[in-house]
């Protein structure tokens, strides 16, 4: 990598006005729909694509390959990709460390320009291609792909640049006479490992780019179920100016790649989104290696959820139905924020909410994402399909009543119908375990048992990610919210528990749901810097004595 000379500061640069990326609707007859369909067809007809490992800007093709399958048609591979091993990970780490100093020394305005250019390339040049790869490879319909790979990823990048700029401006507020105090926001010593999930292309881009924007170098292990869209992202990052070595694209087996990274002396941080069990395993392994590291690695993770809607007797039934259907079934429930638990007062449940919720669920169309009429598509893979259908069967065996859906078909793609389970046991299996599929479990509670039911909500699961309260009574809303203060890191009033927007609702949860470092806020960037305080004295002292020493 070419070294960047120290650049002169010739001005205080002002960022462009940062706004949320406008959503596109892909309505019938629109240019957007036509262009997106063309991009989808190109992927369906052109697959399988070949995806290399990329280390120090050079493509590597090993003797070991794997496939990313189309979850709506598992006979078709979206891509075939080469898998890294420990020796390639070691090469990637070494290359990143060599690239680190020059990247750290690059003026902030230039790193900011790269971040903004990535967003513009996605928004204008590669939008349809990235959406199509997300639809075909990860099973999202057009709207869900637009939310993710069209809008949110641009928001992460643009607002991220704004947050870093704001962070750098946070300086000590006081200076004694003849003293100037200032703070440097240094990148971490060493490299950061980014382990990204399949379900959001935006998250796959954000996890490596957060540490990169503040001057870190990153080894990126993408999900095997999102390789193609993630490789397109990598190519966009490179086109925008991320130098070779600063970001290493290293697909392959998780245990081998992650193990090689976290055992390295220069491992400085983990940026992770995935399962709670994997995150806890990694944390234990990192803890066991503490004596080997240069410092204490930063561990940032967003994991699972078992999210809830709490409905008060004053709630609007139609709002509860519409918001619960969206929260539970969008993208087949494959969101860490998806609705899993629905607590409804018996008076509303028996007074029409049950009927309307079941009718709405039964009206949902499920099918391949390229067919635009479908509300959602397949779940991501065979192991997901088996887990979800197995939990539905366990719920039935426990006495839960499937009042909608419950059927599935994996003959061509991994399709599961929107499923609603009514339970008499508020701690039954599908009220406790994260499912990551299109399943909502409903518990009808006695209207007057607000406190007891809130206690159930708070104690039933190990997670604390998202939750919603529905009520038209302000006092009831406040009371319930106070009772559920620690039950979720994201709380919504009269809205669904999914759909946080960057720049509006910083995202993250606590307990087993993660470190709650709030993606989409300045806080996440603070986790990947190491602050140095500088004090400069302008006048030399004339004596070491205190004034009180004088007689």
VOGU-3710 file (C-alpha; in Angstrom, 3 decimals, decimal comma):
1> xxxxxxxxxx> 0,000/0,000/0,000  1,302/3,481/-0,871  2,050/5,605/2,180  0,008/8,756/2,517  2,094/11,794/3,436  0,929/13,994/6,270  -1,361/16,495/4,599  -1,564/20,162/5,500  -4,754/21,440/7,082  -5,984/24,090/4,715
11> xxxxxxxxxx> -9,484/24,557/5,999  -12,205/23,419/8,369  -14,217/21,166/6,087  -18,012/21,162/6,412  -19,821/17,942/5,584  -22,751/17,895/3,166  -26,162/17,994/4,812  -26,873/14,447/6,007  -30,411/13,135/5,559  -31,973/9,669/5,486
21> xxxxxxxxxx> -31,813/7,983/2,090  -35,211/8,338/0,344  -37,052/5,047/-0,027  -38,146/3,836/-3,437  -41,477/2,054/-3,861  -40,988/-0,110/-6,986  -44,592/0,452/-7,943  -46,041/-1,216/-11,082  -44,905/0,409/-14,310  -42,102/2,376/-12,656
31> xxxxxxxxxx> -38,549/2,571/-13,951  -37,324/1,368/-10,559  -39,322/-1,845/-10,798  -38,198/-2,500/-14,358  -34,530/-1,941/-13,528  -34,726/-4,065/-10,395  -36,425/-6,907/-12,270  -33,707/-6,718/-14,905  -31,027/-6,979/-12,212  -32,802/-9,921/-10,558
41> xxxxxxxxxx> -33,098/-11,729/-13,900  -29,393/-11,171/-14,581  -28,497/-12,854/-11,308  -30,946/-15,735/-11,738  -29,726/-16,347/-15,290  -26,049/-15,722/-14,601  -25,609/-17,748/-11,418  -23,489/-19,285/-10,073  -20,935/-16,495/-9,826  -17,377/-17,062/-8,628
51> xxxxxxxxxx> -16,263/-15,206/-5,506  -12,594/-15,131/-4,454  -10,923/-14,379/-1,156  -9,345/-10,917/-1,364  -6,251/-10,164/0,714  -4,156/-7,028/0,226  -6,164/-6,274/-2,891  -5,239/-9,578/-4,536  -7,680/-12,342/-5,356  -6,913/-15,735/-3,847
61> xxxxxxxxxx> -8,432/-18,966/-5,119  -7,795/-21,951/-2,911  -8,472/-25,615/-3,510  -11,490/-25,477/-1,255  -14,831/-24,106/-2,465  -18,325/-23,831/-1,051  -21,711/-22,687/-2,366  -24,249/-20,072/-1,369  -27,639/-21,474/-2,334  -30,740/-19,611/-3,448
71> xxxxxxxxxx> -33,085/-20,220/-0,490  -36,162/-19,957/-2,748  -34,717/-22,577/-5,111  -32,074/-24,587/-3,290  -31,147/-26,512/-6,420  -29,510/-23,304/-7,670  -26,239/-21,905/-6,327  -26,069/-18,115/-6,296  -22,310/-18,251/-6,114  -19,390/-20,538/-5,506
81> xxxxxxxxxx> -16,788/-19,036/-3,226  -13,286/-19,929/-2,174  -12,664/-20,615/1,506  -9,788/-19,218/3,506  -7,731/-21,200/6,002  -5,523/-20,237/8,933  -2,527/-19,416/6,743  -4,581/-17,003/4,630  -5,985/-15,381/7,775  -2,421/-14,904/9,015
91> xxxxxxxxxx> -1,503/-13,294/5,677  -4,556/-11,033/5,909  -3,667/-9,927/9,439  -0,070/-9,224/8,483  -1,186/-7,215/5,459  -3,669/-5,204/7,495  -1,048/-4,307/10,082  1,276/-3,102/7,336  -1,512/-0,933/5,887  -2,580/0,445/9,249
101> xxxxxxxxxx> -0,227/3,382/9,757  -0,891/4,954/6,386  -4,662/4,588/6,805  -4,551/6,025/10,318  -2,520/8,972/9,049  -4,896/9,756/6,207  -6,618/13,093/6,938  -10,135/12,670/8,299  -11,639/14,613/5,423  -10,308/11,989/2,994
111> xxxxxxxxxx> -11,630/9,026/4,985  -14,961/10,870/5,248  -15,018/11,354/1,491  -14,548/7,614/0,974  -17,467/6,839/3,302  -19,727/9,315/1,522  -18,664/8,002/-1,879  -19,550/4,429/-0,905  -23,054/5,601/0,002  -23,465/7,469/-3,278
121> xxxxxxxxxx> -22,191/4,526/-5,319  -24,763/2,278/-3,646  -27,556/4,819/-3,965  -27,036/5,638/-7,638  -24,737/3,205/-9,445  -25,182/-0,170/-7,753  -28,574/0,033/-6,069  -30,410/-2,430/-8,301  -27,526/-4,897/-8,405  -27,100/-4,901/-4,633
131> xxxxxxxxxx> -30,840/-5,218/-4,052  -31,085/-8,063/-6,543  -28,223/-9,937/-4,878  -29,949/-9,477/-1,513  -33,275/-10,703/-2,908  -31,951/-13,791/-4,676  -29,226/-14,700/-2,210  -30,920/-13,829/1,066  -34,590/-14,295/0,177  -35,846/-10,729/0,663
141> xxxxxxxxxx> -38,679/-9,241/-1,334  -38,192/-5,903/-3,092  -39,420/-3,754/-0,210  -37,349/-5,512/2,439  -34,289/-5,381/0,197  -34,862/-1,664/-0,371  -35,114/-0,999/3,366  -31,862/-2,869/3,857  -29,505/-2,699/0,884  -30,932/0,470/-0,627
151> xxxxxxxxxx> -31,603/2,793/2,301  -30,192/1,616/5,627  -26,693/0,951/4,365  -26,503/4,473/2,907  -27,768/5,850/6,210  -25,161/3,909/8,171  -22,387/5,364/6,018  -23,566/8,963/5,797  -24,671/9,338/9,394  -21,544/7,438/10,407
161> xxxxxxxxxx> -19,391/10,102/8,797  -21,435/12,756/10,602  -21,083/10,981/13,957  -17,307/10,653/13,585  -17,027/14,309/12,628  -19,065/15,245/15,695  -16,996/12,940/17,896  -13,717/14,509/16,813  -15,136/17,894/17,809  -15,752/16,763/21,395
171> xxxxxxxxxx> -12,856/18,408/23,193  -12,071/19,355/26,805  -14,307/22,325/27,687  -11,811/24,103/29,958  -8,233/25,310/29,728  -6,245/26,858/32,568  -4,253/30,028/31,742  -1,346/29,282/29,417  -2,557/25,706/28,825  -4,252/24,069/25,835
181> xxxxxxxxxx> -6,009/20,710/26,391  -7,113/18,517/23,509  -8,198/14,952/22,757  -7,118/12,587/19,992  -9,427/9,761/18,969  -6,855/7,165/17,973  -7,769/3,877/16,280  -7,147/0,742/18,309  -3,705/-0,841/18,325  -3,850/-3,905/16,094
191> xxxxxxxxxx> -6,693/-5,078/13,863  -10,454/-5,524/14,236  -12,314/-8,705/13,284  -15,790/-8,169/11,768  -18,104/-11,201/11,774  -21,281/-10,365/9,870  -24,751/-11,991/9,564  -26,820/-13,085/6,584  -30,021/-11,201/7,302  -28,997/-7,585/6,621
201> xxxxxxxxxx> -26,674/-6,513/3,848  -26,563/-3,146/5,616  -25,203/-4,723/8,793  -22,662/-6,657/6,746  -21,398/-3,321/5,442  -21,659/-1,427/8,705  -19,708/-3,818/10,899  -16,406/-3,404/9,018  -16,985/0,237/8,060  -17,520/1,546/11,609
211> xxxxxxxxxx> -13,965/0,719/12,727  -12,533/1,609/9,316  -13,947/5,155/9,367  -12,056/5,916/12,576  -8,761/4,626/11,172  -8,756/0,914/12,028  -7,953/-1,981/9,724  -10,386/-4,894/9,501  -10,428/-8,596/8,693  -13,966/-9,359/7,513
221> xxxxxxxxxx> -15,568/-12,804/7,728  -18,905/-12,624/5,863  -21,782/-15,032/6,446  -21,744/-18,061/4,121  -25,415/-17,321/3,376  -24,734/-13,770/2,129  -21,441/-14,115/0,264  -22,539/-12,683/-3,073  -24,096/-9,439/-1,839  -21,203/-8,988/0,581
231> xxxxxxxxxx> -18,655/-9,419/-2,205  -20,462/-6,751/-4,225  -20,161/-4,505/-1,172  -16,449/-5,237/-0,953  -16,010/-4,260/-4,589  -17,911/-1,012/-3,979  -15,712/-0,212/-0,968  -12,652/-0,723/-3,139  -14,025/1,420/-5,957  -14,730/4,203/-3,471
241> xxxxxxxxxx> -11,101/4,235/-2,355  -10,665/1,898/0,623  -6,993/0,953/0,101  -5,722/-2,634/-0,240  -5,054/-4,177/3,143  -7,337/-1,871/5,087  -10,232/-4,295/4,574  -9,540/-7,982/3,980  -12,383/-10,107/2,544  -11,989/-13,557/4,062
251> xxxxxxxxxx> -14,933/-15,965/3,583  -14,699/-19,489/4,882  -15,300/-21,721/7,903  -16,068/-19,650/10,995  -14,166/-21,713/13,549  -10,930/-21,685/11,581  -11,030/-18,024/10,533  -12,261/-16,574/13,806  -10,000/-18,841/15,841  -6,908/-17,691/13,940
261> xxxxxxxxxx> -7,911/-14,041/14,379  -8,694/-14,027/18,092  -5,547/-16,000/18,953  -3,323/-13,336/17,348  -1,385/-10,972/19,608  -2,532/-7,931/17,595  -6,253/-8,742/17,895  -7,756/-5,443/19,107  -11,500/-5,748/18,703  -14,488/-7,824/17,629
271> xxxxxxxxxx> -17,503/-6,370/15,834  -20,101/-9,128/15,733  -23,724/-9,743/14,837  -25,046/-13,269/15,157  -26,264/-15,822/17,669  -26,005/-15,397/21,422  -24,382/-18,806/21,807  -21,606/-18,025/19,315  -20,987/-14,596/20,834  -20,654/-16,044/24,329
281> xxxxxxxxxx> -18,273/-18,695/23,002  -16,101/-16,043/21,366  -16,114/-13,903/24,517  -14,899/-16,882/26,575  -12,133/-17,615/24,079  -11,044/-13,980/24,024  -11,003/-13,917/27,825  -8,823/-17,015/27,878  -6,300/-15,240/25,634  -6,029/-11,972/27,567
291> xxxxxxxxxx> -2,401/-12,480/28,573  -1,438/-12,858/24,911  -2,854/-9,536/23,687  -1,233/-6,147/23,524  -4,248/-4,657/25,308  -7,824/-5,478/26,279  -9,790/-6,139/23,065  -13,026/-4,238/22,532  -15,929/-6,665/22,232  -19,022/-5,288/20,518
301> xxxxxxxxxx> -21,895/-7,612/19,732  -25,563/-7,594/18,779  -27,128/-11,013/19,099  -30,591/-12,484/19,576  -33,992/-11,354/20,708  -37,331/-12,686/21,876  -39,235/-9,490/21,342  -42,668/-8,567/22,604  -45,770/-6,503/22,003  -47,620/-5,667/25,214
311> xxxxxxxxxx> -51,213/-4,712/24,493  -53,266/-2,710/26,989  -57,067/-2,903/27,024  -57,225/0,671/25,631  -55,242/-0,221/22,506  -56,549/0,207/18,964  -57,198/-3,350/17,746  -56,572/-2,639/14,075  -53,250/-0,966/14,871  -52,196/-3,945/16,985
321> xxxxxxxxxx> -53,070/-6,372/14,174  -51,290/-4,469/11,407  -48,186/-3,717/13,454  -47,965/-7,264/14,826  -48,295/-8,831/11,378  -45,479/-6,667/10,082  -43,269/-7,131/13,133  -43,684/-10,896/13,195  -43,755/-11,830/9,527  -41,720/-9,323/7,512
331> xxxxxxxxxx> -38,735/-11,125/6,003  -40,154/-14,367/7,416  -39,347/-13,198/10,934  -35,608/-13,319/10,249  -34,791/-10,148/12,124  -33,261/-10,040/15,586  -35,959/-7,473/16,395  -38,878/-9,573/15,073  -41,979/-10,040/17,178  -42,100/-13,396/18,955
341> xxxxxxxxxx> -44,319/-12,788/22,005  -47,705/-11,078/21,923  -49,384/-10,312/25,260  -53,060/-9,386/24,844  -55,784/-8,718/27,439  -58,461/-11,389/27,291  -61,214/-8,842/26,666  -59,547/-7,661/23,445  -58,422/-11,122/22,377  -61,903/-12,561/22,650
351> xxxxxxxxxx> -63,527/-9,320/21,498  -62,221/-9,371/17,949  -58,420/-9,145/17,996  -57,949/-12,905/17,639  -60,245/-13,114/14,634  -58,649/-10,166/12,869  -55,092/-11,330/13,549  -55,789/-14,823/12,208  -57,552/-13,451/9,118  -54,631/-11,136/8,407
361> xxxxxxxxxx> -52,084/-13,943/8,780  -54,051/-16,232/6,490  -54,170/-13,542/3,814  -50,385/-13,352/3,522  -48,836/-14,589/0,296  -45,540/-16,501/0,593  -43,291/-17,306/-2,352  -40,131/-16,525/-4,346  -38,893/-12,931/-3,884  -38,754/-12,260/-7,616
371> xxxxxxxxxx> -42,542/-12,604/-7,700  -43,485/-9,202/-6,326  -46,906/-10,129/-4,938  -45,470/-12,113/-2,041  -45,304/-10,515/1,411  -42,285/-12,612/2,292  -40,131/-15,373/0,865  -38,147/-18,349/2,170  -36,205/-18,786/5,351  -32,515/-18,770/4,668
381> xxxxxxxxxx> -31,422/-22,418/4,790  -32,240/-26,033/5,601  -30,994/-25,804/9,190  -33,222/-22,763/9,792  -36,219/-24,502/8,229  -35,697/-27,567/10,423  -35,270/-25,521/13,618  -38,402/-23,433/13,027  -40,654/-26,331/12,063  -39,281/-28,357/14,961
391> xxxxxxxxxx> -40,175/-25,603/17,445  -43,694/-25,393/16,037  -44,082/-29,125/16,644  -42,702/-28,776/20,179  -45,227/-26,030/20,904  -48,060/-28,269/19,713  -46,778/-31,138/21,833  -46,815/-28,850/24,875  -50,461/-28,005/24,273  -50,091/-24,841/22,221
401> xxxxxxxxxx> -52,815/-24,329/19,637  -51,790/-23,385/16,105  -54,537/-20,966/15,103  -52,944/-19,886/11,806  -50,329/-21,433/9,544  -48,129/-24,163/10,941  -47,500/-25,668/7,506  -44,290/-25,665/5,494  -42,701/-26,947/2,283  -38,992/-27,352/1,538
411> xxxxxxxxxx> -39,332/-29,322/-1,697  -37,997/-26,410/-3,779  -37,364/-23,551/-1,377  -37,510/-23,189/2,378  -41,038/-21,841/2,778  -42,961/-21,668/6,049  -46,457/-20,212/6,285  -47,078/-17,387/8,788  -47,801/-19,171/12,023  -49,663/-17,994/15,119
421> xxxxxxxxxx> -49,686/-20,141/18,244  -52,013/-19,494/21,154  -50,649/-20,703/24,471  -52,063/-20,988/27,979  -48,538/-21,289/29,361  -46,690/-17,951/29,254  -43,372/-19,798/29,580  -43,947/-22,390/26,874  -41,148/-23,210/24,444  -42,027/-20,675/21,735
431> xxxxxxxxxx> -42,430/-17,925/24,336  -38,899/-18,557/25,602  -36,689/-19,653/22,705  -35,652/-17,393/19,860  -37,067/-18,829/16,636  -35,826/-16,534/13,838  -38,776/-17,472/11,698  -42,400/-16,488/10,943  -43,922/-17,550/14,269  -45,833/-15,423/16,797
441> xxxxxxxxxx> -46,988/-16,876/20,097  -49,919/-15,208/21,851  -50,701/-15,233/25,558  -54,053/-13,744/26,621  -53,689/-12,324/30,116  -56,394/-11,238/32,604  -57,133/-7,568/31,996  -56,472/-6,510/35,577  -53,116/-8,314/35,922  -50,898/-5,639/34,399
451> xxxxxxxxxx> -48,083/-5,819/36,955  -47,964/-9,616/37,013  -47,937/-9,815/33,213  -45,203/-7,196/32,936  -43,190/-9,305/35,363  -43,696/-12,248/33,007  -42,549/-10,181/30,034  -39,433/-9,118/31,922  -38,466/-12,546/33,261  -39,577/-15,066/30,620
461> xxxxxxxxxx> -36,513/-14,879/28,372  -32,830/-14,058/28,632  -33,103/-11,373/25,934  -33,718/-7,634/26,089  -33,690/-6,274/22,544  -36,981/-4,727/21,372  -40,478/-4,298/22,717  -43,667/-2,332/22,101  -46,550/-1,090/24,220  -49,960/-0,395/22,708
471> xxxxxxxxxx> -52,319/1,864/24,665  -54,368/5,018/24,191  -54,113/5,750/27,923  -51,024/7,866/28,596  -50,880/6,951/32,286  -51,080/3,243/31,457  -48,355/3,680/28,834  -46,035/5,328/31,342  -46,787/2,765/34,034  -46,146/-0,228/31,776
481> xxxxxxxxxx> -43,024/1,369/30,319  -41,588/1,871/33,810  -42,299/-1,749/34,710  -40,510/-2,857/31,521  -37,607/-0,417/31,788  -34,925/-3,119/31,504  -36,862/-5,593/29,352  -35,621/-4,096/26,084  -33,011/-1,738/24,722  -35,528/-0,478/22,169
491> xxxxxxxxxx> -39,014/0,524/23,292  -41,807/1,553/20,931  -45,122/3,141/21,846  -48,039/2,248/19,557  -45,634/1,034/16,889  -44,135/-2,293/15,863  -40,973/-3,559/17,542  -38,996/-3,630/14,282  -37,754/-1,020/11,850  -35,253/1,211/13,660
501> xxxxxxxxxx> -34,046/3,984/11,342  -30,435/5,192/11,431  -30,272/8,758/12,662  -33,616/8,361/14,423  -33,576/5,270/16,651  -30,088/4,044/17,679  -30,316/0,242/17,732  -29,229/-2,318/20,311  -30,261/-4,361/23,312  -28,829/-5,634/26,576
511> xxxxxxxxxx> -28,822/-8,820/28,630  -28,294/-11,763/26,253  -29,145/-9,544/23,268  -25,736/-7,902/23,175  -23,528/-5,117/24,460  -26,100/-2,392/23,640  -23,567/-0,132/21,953  -26,277/1,329/19,726  -25,522/0,930/16,041  -26,549/4,034/14,138
521> xxxxxxxxxx> -25,200/6,401/16,803  -21,950/8,031/17,860  -21,638/5,531/20,687  -20,637/2,663/18,390  -17,675/4,663/17,064  -16,443/5,422/20,573  -15,992/1,681/21,051  -13,370/1,514/18,295  -11,160/4,411/19,333  -8,615/4,814/22,117
531> xxxxxxxxxx> -8,568/8,408/23,314  -5,294/10,214/24,011  -5,411/13,407/26,047  -2,815/16,055/25,247  -1,980/18,925/27,594  0,334/21,622/26,298  1,864/24,232/28,620  2,703/27,501/26,878  4,825/29,107/29,626  7,644/27,423/31,554
541> xxxxxxxxxx> 7,346/27,514/35,351  9,856/29,655/37,234  9,954/27,460/40,355  8,777/24,138/41,707  7,655/25,654/45,020  4,018/26,119/46,005  2,848/29,620/46,887  2,069/28,276/50,373  5,739/27,434/50,846  6,624/31,115/50,977
551> x> 7,038/32,697/54,452
//
